[in-house]
Amino acid sequence: MPETEKPEITQKSQLIDYFELGCKSPGEWSIGTEHEKFLFHKKTAARVGYFEENGIRTIFNHLQQNAWQPVAEKKNVVGLKKNGASITLEPGGQVELSGSKLRTLQETFLETQQHYYELEEICERLNLFSLSLGVDPLSARSNVPWIPKTRYRYMKEYMPQKGKLGHEMMQNTASVQVNLDFSSEQDMIKKIRIAQALQPVATAIFANSPFSQGKPNGFLSYRAHVWDDTDPDRCGFLPFVFDEGFGFEYWVDYLLDVPMYFIQRGENYHSPSGMTFRDFLQGKYTLKPTLEDWDTHVATVFPDIRLKQFIEMRGADAGSVPHVTAVSALWTGLLYDAESLEESYELISTWNINELKEMRSRVPKDGLNAASGNLHAGKIAKQICRIAENGLKRRSELLGIGDESHFLEPVRKITTTGVTPAEMLLQLHEKKLSAGLDVSGWEKYQLQMLTDKTNNNR
């Protein structure tokens, strides 16, 4: 569409309307799951680049033979689409599946499983392998090749101005994200408050990034730590969602004051030079803002939870197929059943915000043992597992499908034992060391340990 035909933004009310258009009746609600993974060469344990022989470009060529349609930028295929799903690339070549909008967790599980099988079959042919953890456990960031996407060049230049670990976030982290719908502004408010309050607990449950460059890094979720030193303008905990008067307009005001990364026109990118979207809307740039610009800006803020035309929960480390589905199961059970929604809201309604922020700050290192004041991540995790389980049972009955609460089994095990995926990896690490295993070749040792652990969980 020519630039002159793109819907232009002339007033703030259009931005509020953008979010109101996300309201859907409960019968239209869906589950969207996104998950990332790292790709390595088997012989060297080096990350897979885009242009190299048997690299990501080759993988994408193979995927197109399975009916995936290419999405290109400057003649480079940087994404794929099929049946409402997409495969995209993060800056360091992490492969992300953004799944279709699905009705059930069973469909989510099958979609995720099929994606892993499809990708692993291609990797096997090319002598590659994938790992699904919150942080690349082997590679120094300096050894990770960048993906040829123009927007990542702009982000790469911008990140060091705001935090110390922005490039680490871009190249060496991977997550699971869940997208759920809302029926009204009030429903959105309730869900987003629950999601923000419980996000640190979800991070603790699914903590899965205890290794960096072949050795323990001192964290259970190093990914969560990295995000906390990336960009305070657009990342982290959002206390204002608990303010009286919070709603669509409040969220718009938050976004309006976040600096823009870039302005895109076709395949051309323009630097906004630190300008906020509010400045852009007030005519302080030669180009005029469009709804496409707003859509891009909405997607380039990265807090714990993100409001688009749905609510995105962003707090879990990447993991195996059962764990990916379990993340979706936890949030679906909490937010898509009316009784569970009310019980969850009552649970968080009396929490002290400062204690919540303090507990959150301790989660990357302490996991389920993180605590502050009356809040203890492990105790809360047990409570929300029970609430979600009951919610999933009621939802299954309402939809007339089989009981989907069994998809919470990884959460039940973790919350019952108090042992996160990260701690399981660390225990295996100590066991092999105490057994006198020769660990002089750290990369090969780490590779074998993590490959065994990942395969056992699929």
N, C-alpha and C positions, 0 to 999 in steps of 0.2 A: 504494500500500500504506500503510495507516495506520502512524503512527510506532511504535505498540506492536508491530507485526508485523515490523518490520525486524530482521534478525539483529543482536543486540547483541554487542559485544565485551566479554568479561569477563577474558580472560587473553592474555598475550603469544603463547602458542603458536598462537592463531588467526591472528595476523599473519604468523607464519612459514609456516603452512599456506597462506596466501593466495599466497605466492610459489611454494611447492612445487607448487601446482595448475597452474603454468605449464609444468611439464615435459611435453614431447611427444616421441613417437618420431620419428626422422628422416623417416619417411614422411608425417608430419603437418606438417612444417615449412613455413612460408609466408614470403612477402616482403610486408611492408607499407611503403608509401611515403607520406610526408606532405610537402606543399610549399605554400608561401605566395607570394602576389604582391600588388603594389600596384595600385590603380585610380585613374585620373586623368581629369579632364575634358579633352577635346582643345583646347577653345578657350582655357582659362585655365591648364592644367597644374596645377590645384588637385586635391588629393585628394578622392575621392568620399566624402560623408557618408552616413549611414543614412536620414534623413528627407527630405532634399532631393529636388527634382524630378529624375527619372532617377538616383536614388541607389541605394544597396544594397538597400533594400526593394523597389524596382522590379526590380532584377536578380534578386532571389530570387523575385519573382512570375513572371518569365519562365522561370526554371529549373524552377519547379513545373509548367510546361506540358510539360516533358520528363520527367515522371514522378518528379521529386524530391519527397519528402514533407516537409512543414514541421515544424520543431521550434520551438515558441514559448516566450517568457518574457514574462509580463504582456502578452499579446496582440501582442507584437512577434515576428516570425519572425526568429530569430537563428541558425538552422541548417537543414540539409536532410539527408535520408537516402535512400539507394537502393542495393539489392543489396549490403549490407555496407559501403558507403562512406558518408562524410559530408562535407558542406561546412560549415565553421564560420567564425566571424569572430574575428580577433584584435582587440585593443583599439582600434587605429587604423583598423579597417576592412580590414585585410589579409584576403584570402580564402584559406582553406586547404582543400585537398582531403586528407582522410585516406582513403587508398585501401582497397580491399578486401584481404583476405588472399589473395594470389595465389601460384601455384605457380612461375611462370616470369618471367623478365625481359621476355620478349616481351609477356606480359600486362600487366606494369607499364608498359611503353612505350606500349602501345595505350590503356590507361586514362588515363595522363597526357596523351597527345596528344588524346584525345577531350575531356578536361576543358578543355584550352586552347582547342580549336576551339569548344566549346560556349560558353565564357565570352566568347571574342572575338567570336563571332557576335552575342551579345547586346550587348556593348559597342559594336560597330559601329553597331547600330541606335540606340543611345542617345547616340552621339557621345562615347564614352569610349574609353580604352585601358588596357592593363595593362602593367606592367613587372615582371620577375622578377630582382631583384638583392637583395643582402644588406641594403642600407639604401636607404631612399627617397633618390634622388639630388637631389631638387628642393626638398622642403618643409622649412620650419622646423617643429619639433615643435609650436610654439604655434599653428600654422595647421591642425593636423590634428584633425578632429573625433573625439570619443570614441564608441564603440559603446554602445548602451543595454543593457548586461548588468550585473546587480547585482554579480557577482563582481569585475568590473573596477573598480567603484567602491571596493571594499574593498582591492584590490591597489594602486590609484592612491594611496590614502591611506597605505598601508603602505610603499611603495617608497622614498620620500625618507628614511625613517628608517635605511636600510641602505646606500644607495649613491647616487652622484651621477647615474647614467644610467639609473635604473630606468624612468622615463617614456619616455625615448628608446627603450629596449628594447621597451616595450609598443607604442608607436605607430609606430616608424620602422624596425623590423628585420623581416627575413623569411628563412626558412631552408628547407633540405631535411632531412628526418629519415627514417631507415630503421629498421624494426622487424624483428628476427629472433628466432627461437626457440632454445630449449635443451632438451636431453634429460634432464638431471640437474643436481644442484647442482654437481658437479665440472665438467660441461660449461659451465655458466653461469660459473663462476669463471674458467675458461680464456678464454672468449669476452669476458667483461667486462674482463679485464686487457689483452687484445689491443686491445679497442676503446678503452680509456682511453689506452693507450700510443700508439696510432696516430691518435687523434682530432686532435691538432695538425697532423699531416701531411695528413689529409683536409681540414682547414680551409685549409691552405696551398694544396693542389691546387685547391680550388674557391673560392678567394678572389675575391669579386666585389662589393665595395662600396667603391670608391675615391673616390666623390663624395658630397658633402653640400651642400645648399642651392646647387646649381649650380656647384660648384667642387671641385677635388681637396681631400680632407680629410687627406692625409698618411698614409693607411693603405691596405693592399690589402684587408684584411677589417676594415672599421670595425665591422661587426656583432660580430666576436669581441672587439674592444676594448670595445664597449658592454656586452657580457655580463660582462666582467671587473670592471665597476664598477656592478653591479646589486644583488647581495645575497650576501655571502660565506657566509651560513648555508645557502643552497640552490642556489648556482651554482658553476661552476668545476671545477677539477681535483680528483679524489678519490684522494689517495695511499693511503688505507686499503684500497683494493681489492687492493693488493699485499701486505698484511699476511698473515702466517701465521695461519690460522684464519678467514680471510674466508669468508663464505657467506651463506645466507639470513638467519640470525639477526643477523649483523654488519650487514647492510643494514637490517634492522628497527630495530636500535639507533640507527643513523644517523638514520633517519626519525623515530624517537620524540623526538629532541631538536631537531628543526627546528620553530620556531614556526609555528602555524597561521594561515592567512589569514582563515578564516571557518568557521562551522558552518552547514550548510544543512539546513532542514527544509521540504520542498516548495519553494515560491517565496519562503520567508522565510529571511533570513540573520541570523546572530547573530555578534557580535564576540567572539573569544576573548581579547582584550586581552593579546596576547603569550604566551598559554599554549602550551606544547608539547603534542604528542600524548601524550607520557608523562604530563603533568599530567592531560590529559583522561582517559586510561586509569585513572589513580589516583583518579578521582572528584572532581576539583577544580573541576567545573563542574556546573551544575544539570541539564543534558542528559546522557544516557548515550551513549557512543560506539557507533556501528554500523559494520558493514562498508562501508556506503556512505560514511561519513565517512572511513574509511581509504582507500578507493578514490580519493576526492577529494584527500586529503592526498598520496598517492603521486604524483598527477598535478600537484601544485603545488610540486614541487622541480624545479630546472632545471639540473643539472650537465651536464658534457660528455657523459656517458653516463648513462642512467637505466634502472634495473631496475624493470619492472612484472611482468606475467606473460609478458613477453618482454623483450628488450634493445633499447633505443632509442639509436641513434647520432645525436647532435644537432649535429655540428660543421660542417656545410657551409652556405655562403651559398646563397640562392635563385638559380636559374638557368633556362636554357632547357630544353625537353623532353629533348634528348639529354643534357644535364648532370644533370637529375634522375634519369634512368635510369642514368647512369654512377655516381652516388653509390650507388645500390642495387647495381649490378653490382660495384663495388669491395668492398663489405662482404660481399656474397653469395659472391664468389669467395674471400675470405679466411676466412670463418667457416663456410661450408656444405659444404666439402670437407675430409675428414679429413686428407689429406696437407697441404693448405694451412694448416689450423688448426695442425698441429704445427709446420710451418715458421715460421709467424708467431709462435707462442709461443716458439720457440727464438730467433728474431730479437730479441724484446724482453726475454727472460729475464735478460740480463746488463746491461741498461741501468741507469745511475745515475739514481735518481729525481730528485735535485736538478738534474742536467743536463737531464732530460726536462722538468721544470717551467720551467727557464730557457729552453729552446728554445721551449716553448709560449708563454711570455711575449713572445717576439720575433716570433712568427708574424703577428700582426695587421699589423705594419709591414713585415716582411721577407719574408713568404710563404715560398717554397721556399728562400730564402737564409738562413732562420733556422737558427742553429746554437748548440750549446753543448757543450764538451768533445768527445767522440767522436760526437756526434749532429748530423747535418746533414739538415734536412727534405727537401731536393731529392734527396739520395742515397737516403734511406729511401723516398721516393716512387717512385723507379725500381724499387727492390726489391719493394715491395708491389704495384706494378702487374704485375710479372712473376708473383709468387705468385698474385695474383687471377686473372690470365689463365689460368694453368695449372689453377687450381681450377675455373674456369668450364668449361673444356674437359672436364675429368673429370666434373664434375657433369652436363653436357649428355649425355655418353655414358651415365652411370648412369640418367638419366631417359628416355633414348631420344628426345631432342629435338635440334633443330639447334643447332650450336655458338653459344652466346650470348656468347662472349668479345668479339664485335664491339661489344657495348654499352660496352666499355671504351675505345673509340676516343678520346673526349675526354680521358681520363686519359693514354693513350699520348702524345697530341700535347702535352699540358701538361708531362708529366714528361720527354719527349724534348727539347723546346725550352727548358724552364725558364720559360716565359712563362704566367702565370696569366690567367684571364679579366679580372681587374682590370687587369693590365698591358697587355692588349690594348686595353682601353678608354682607358687613359692614353696609349698610343701614338697611338691615333686622335685623341684630344684634342690632343696636341702637333702632330700632322700638320696638323690643321685650323687651329690657331693659326699655324703656320709658313707656311701657304698664304695668310695674310692675310685669313682669314674674319672678317667683321664679327661680333664676339661681344658687341656692346653689349647685346643682348637675351639675357642669360645663360640664362634659363629656356627660351626657345624653342630656343636653340642646343643646350643640354644635352638637351632633349627630343628633338630631331631626331637627335642623335648616338646617344643611347641607344636610341631606337626603331629606328634602322637596325641597330645592333649586335644587338639582341634578335631582330628579325625574321630577320636573316641566320642566326641559330643555331637556328631552329625547324625 
